[in-house]
């Protein structure tokens, strides 16, 4: 169990990522966007907008990012991203904070 100090939390209560926010935003929009569409409305992979993810809890989104989906083009990101970064990305995708309406 990881215990975070109050300074390790962002204003919205989410854990502070280990990578810079701009680097993670860029990763989502560029790396994820290369398969899921540059506006995350879908492409090779499904859309990653809140209305498309409403049926999944954040923990399920994080598990998909972390482990990938065998037999598909979705790779596991756990070798490249810290767990807290994966949690941050799943929260951003679930809430739509990185995409415009």
MODELLER restraints for C-alpha pairs under 7 A, 6 or more apart:
rsr = mdl.restraints
at = mdl.atoms
rsr.add(forms.Gaussian(group=physical.xy_distance, feature=features.Distance(at['CA:8:A'], at['CA:15:A']), mean=5.93, stdev=0.5))
rsr.add(forms.Gaussian(group=physical.xy_distance, feature=features.Distance(at['CA:8:A'], at['CA:16:A']), mean=5.24, stdev=0.5))
rsr.add(forms.Gaussian(group=physical.xy_distance, feature=features.Distance(at['CA:9:A'], at['CA:15:A']), mean=4.43, stdev=0.5))
rsr.add(forms.Gaussian(group=physical.xy_distance, feature=features.Distance(at['CA:9:A'], at['CA:16:A']), mean=5.06, stdev=0.5))
rsr.add(forms.Gaussian(group=physical.xy_distance, feature=features.Distance(at['CA:10:A'], at['CA:16:A']), mean=5.50, stdev=0.5))
rsr.add(forms.Gaussian(group=physical.xy_distance, feature=features.Distance(at['CA:14:A'], at['CA:88:A']), mean=7.00, stdev=0.5))
rsr.add(forms.Gaussian(group=physical.xy_distance, feature=features.Distance(at['CA:15:A'], at['CA:84:A']), mean=6.56, stdev=0.5))
rsr.add(forms.Gaussian(group=physical.xy_distance, feature=features.Distance(at['CA:17:A'], at['CA:84:A']), mean=5.40, stdev=0.5))
rsr.add(forms.Gaussian(group=physical.xy_distance, feature=features.Distance(at['CA:17:A'], at['CA:85:A']), mean=4.82, stdev=0.5))
rsr.add(forms.Gaussian(group=physical.xy_distance, feature=features.Distance(at['CA:17:A'], at['CA:88:A']), mean=6.44, stdev=0.5))
rsr.add(forms.Gaussian(group=physical.xy_distance, feature=features.Distance(at['CA:18:A'], at['CA:82:A']), mean=6.86, stdev=0.5))
rsr.add(forms.Gaussian(group=physical.xy_distance, feature=features.Distance(at['CA:18:A'], at['CA:84:A']), mean=6.75, stdev=0.5))
rsr.add(forms.Gaussian(group=physical.xy_distance, feature=features.Distance(at['CA:18:A'], at['CA:85:A']), mean=6.28, stdev=0.5))
rsr.add(forms.Gaussian(group=physical.xy_distance, feature=features.Distance(at['CA:19:A'], at['CA:85:A']), mean=6.89, stdev=0.5))
rsr.add(forms.Gaussian(group=physical.xy_distance, feature=features.Distance(at['CA:29:A'], at['CA:38:A']), mean=6.18, stdev=0.5))
rsr.add(forms.Gaussian(group=physical.xy_distance, feature=features.Distance(at['CA:30:A'], at['CA:38:A']), mean=6.87, stdev=0.5))
rsr.add(forms.Gaussian(group=physical.xy_distance, feature=features.Distance(at['CA:33:A'], at['CA:39:A']), mean=6.74, stdev=0.5))
rsr.add(forms.Gaussian(group=physical.xy_distance, feature=features.Distance(at['CA:33:A'], at['CA:40:A']), mean=5.78, stdev=0.5))
rsr.add(forms.Gaussian(group=physical.xy_distance, feature=features.Distance(at['CA:35:A'], at['CA:43:A']), mean=5.69, stdev=0.5))
rsr.add(forms.Gaussian(group=physical.xy_distance, feature=features.Distance(at['CA:35:A'], at['CA:44:A']), mean=5.03, stdev=0.5))
rsr.add(forms.Gaussian(group=physical.xy_distance, feature=features.Distance(at['CA:35:A'], at['CA:45:A']), mean=5.33, stdev=0.5))
rsr.add(forms.Gaussian(group=physical.xy_distance, feature=features.Distance(at['CA:36:A'], at['CA:42:A']), mean=4.47, stdev=0.5))
rsr.add(forms.Gaussian(group=physical.xy_distance, feature=features.Distance(at['CA:36:A'], at['CA:43:A']), mean=4.76, stdev=0.5))
rsr.add(forms.Gaussian(group=physical.xy_distance, feature=features.Distance(at['CA:36:A'], at['CA:44:A']), mean=6.06, stdev=0.5))
rsr.add(forms.Gaussian(group=physical.xy_distance, feature=features.Distance(at['CA:36:A'], at['CA:45:A']), mean=4.68, stdev=0.5))
rsr.add(forms.Gaussian(group=physical.xy_distance, feature=features.Distance(at['CA:36:A'], at['CA:46:A']), mean=5.80, stdev=0.5))
rsr.add(forms.Gaussian(group=physical.xy_distance, feature=features.Distance(at['CA:36:A'], at['CA:47:A']), mean=5.83, stdev=0.5))
rsr.add(forms.Gaussian(group=physical.xy_distance, feature=features.Distance(at['CA:36:A'], at['CA:48:A']), mean=6.86, stdev=0.5))
rsr.add(forms.Gaussian(group=physical.xy_distance, feature=features.Distance(at['CA:37:A'], at['CA:43:A']), mean=4.87, stdev=0.5))
rsr.add(forms.Gaussian(group=physical.xy_distance, feature=features.Distance(at['CA:39:A'], at['CA:99:A']), mean=6.96, stdev=0.5))
rsr.add(forms.Gaussian(group=physical.xy_distance, feature=features.Distance(at['CA:40:A'], at['CA:47:A']), mean=5.39, stdev=0.5))
rsr.add(forms.Gaussian(group=physical.xy_distance, feature=features.Distance(at['CA:40:A'], at['CA:48:A']), mean=5.19, stdev=0.5))
rsr.add(forms.Gaussian(group=physical.xy_distance, feature=features.Distance(at['CA:40:A'], at['CA:49:A']), mean=6.22, stdev=0.5))
rsr.add(forms.Gaussian(group=physical.xy_distance, feature=features.Distance(at['CA:41:A'], at['CA:47:A']), mean=4.34, stdev=0.5))
rsr.add(forms.Gaussian(group=physical.xy_distance, feature=features.Distance(at['CA:41:A'], at['CA:48:A']), mean=6.34, stdev=0.5))
rsr.add(forms.Gaussian(group=physical.xy_distance, feature=features.Distance(at['CA:41:A'], at['CA:49:A']), mean=6.54, stdev=0.5))
rsr.add(forms.Gaussian(group=physical.xy_distance, feature=features.Distance(at['CA:42:A'], at['CA:48:A']), mean=6.91, stdev=0.5))
rsr.add(forms.Gaussian(group=physical.xy_distance, feature=features.Distance(at['CA:48:A'], at['CA:93:A']), mean=6.39, stdev=0.5))
rsr.add(forms.Gaussian(group=physical.xy_distance, feature=features.Distance(at['CA:49:A'], at['CA:93:A']), mean=6.30, stdev=0.5))
rsr.add(forms.Gaussian(group=physical.xy_distance, feature=features.Distance(at['CA:49:A'], at['CA:96:A']), mean=6.04, stdev=0.5))
rsr.add(forms.Gaussian(group=physical.xy_distance, feature=features.Distance(at['CA:50:A'], at['CA:93:A']), mean=6.38, stdev=0.5))
rsr.add(forms.Gaussian(group=physical.xy_distance, feature=features.Distance(at['CA:50:A'], at['CA:94:A']), mean=5.06, stdev=0.5))
rsr.add(forms.Gaussian(group=physical.xy_distance, feature=features.Distance(at['CA:50:A'], at['CA:95:A']), mean=5.82, stdev=0.5))
rsr.add(forms.Gaussian(group=physical.xy_distance, feature=features.Distance(at['CA:50:A'], at['CA:96:A']), mean=5.36, stdev=0.5))
rsr.add(forms.Gaussian(group=physical.xy_distance, feature=features.Distance(at['CA:53:A'], at['CA:94:A']), mean=6.24, stdev=0.5))
rsr.add(forms.Gaussian(group=physical.xy_distance, feature=features.Distance(at['CA:58:A'], at['CA:90:A']), mean=5.65, stdev=0.5))
rsr.add(forms.Gaussian(group=physical.xy_distance, feature=features.Distance(at['CA:58:A'], at['CA:91:A']), mean=6.08, stdev=0.5))
rsr.add(forms.Gaussian(group=physical.xy_distance, feature=features.Distance(at['CA:58:A'], at['CA:94:A']), mean=6.46, stdev=0.5))
rsr.add(forms.Gaussian(group=physical.xy_distance, feature=features.Distance(at['CA:61:A'], at['CA:90:A']), mean=5.54, stdev=0.5))
rsr.add(forms.Gaussian(group=physical.xy_distance, feature=features.Distance(at['CA:62:A'], at['CA:86:A']), mean=5.83, stdev=0.5))
rsr.add(forms.Gaussian(group=physical.xy_distance, feature=features.Distance(at['CA:62:A'], at['CA:87:A']), mean=5.80, stdev=0.5))
rsr.add(forms.Gaussian(group=physical.xy_distance, feature=features.Distance(at['CA:62:A'], at['CA:90:A']), mean=5.27, stdev=0.5))
rsr.add(forms.Gaussian(group=physical.xy_distance, feature=features.Distance(at['CA:65:A'], at['CA:76:A']), mean=6.14, stdev=0.5))
rsr.add(forms.Gaussian(group=physical.xy_distance, feature=features.Distance(at['CA:65:A'], at['CA:77:A']), mean=5.83, stdev=0.5))
rsr.add(forms.Gaussian(group=physical.xy_distance, feature=features.Distance(at['CA:65:A'], at['CA:86:A']), mean=6.76, stdev=0.5))
rsr.add(forms.Gaussian(group=physical.xy_distance, feature=features.Distance(at['CA:66:A'], at['CA:76:A']), mean=5.24, stdev=0.5))
rsr.add(forms.Gaussian(group=physical.xy_distance, feature=features.Distance(at['CA:66:A'], at['CA:77:A']), mean=5.01, stdev=0.5))
rsr.add(forms.Gaussian(group=physical.xy_distance, feature=features.Distance(at['CA:66:A'], at['CA:78:A']), mean=4.70, stdev=0.5))
rsr.add(forms.Gaussian(group=physical.xy_distance, feature=features.Distance(at['CA:66:A'], at['CA:86:A']), mean=6.81, stdev=0.5))
rsr.add(forms.Gaussian(group=physical.xy_distance, feature=features.Distance(at['CA:67:A'], at['CA:76:A']), mean=4.34, stdev=0.5))
rsr.add(forms.Gaussian(group=physical.xy_distance, feature=features.Distance(at['CA:67:A'], at['CA:77:A']), mean=6.68, stdev=0.5))
rsr.add(forms.Gaussian(group=physical.xy_distance, feature=features.Distance(at['CA:67:A'], at['CA:78:A']), mean=6.65, stdev=0.5))
rsr.add(forms.Gaussian(group=physical.xy_distance, feature=features.Distance(at['CA:68:A'], at['CA:74:A']), mean=5.09, stdev=0.5))
rsr.add(forms.Gaussian(group=physical.xy_distance, feature=features.Distance(at['CA:68:A'], at['CA:75:A']), mean=4.50, stdev=0.5))
rsr.add(forms.Gaussian(group=physical.xy_distance, feature=features.Distance(at['CA:68:A'], at['CA:76:A']), mean=3.87, stdev=0.5))
rsr.add(forms.Gaussian(group=physical.xy_distance, feature=features.Distance(at['CA:68:A'], at['CA:77:A']), mean=6.88, stdev=0.5))
rsr.add(forms.Gaussian(group=physical.xy_distance, feature=features.Distance(at['CA:69:A'], at['CA:75:A']), mean=6.60, stdev=0.5))
rsr.add(forms.Gaussian(group=physical.xy_distance, feature=features.Distance(at['CA:92:A'], at['CA:98:A']), mean=6.14, stdev=0.5))
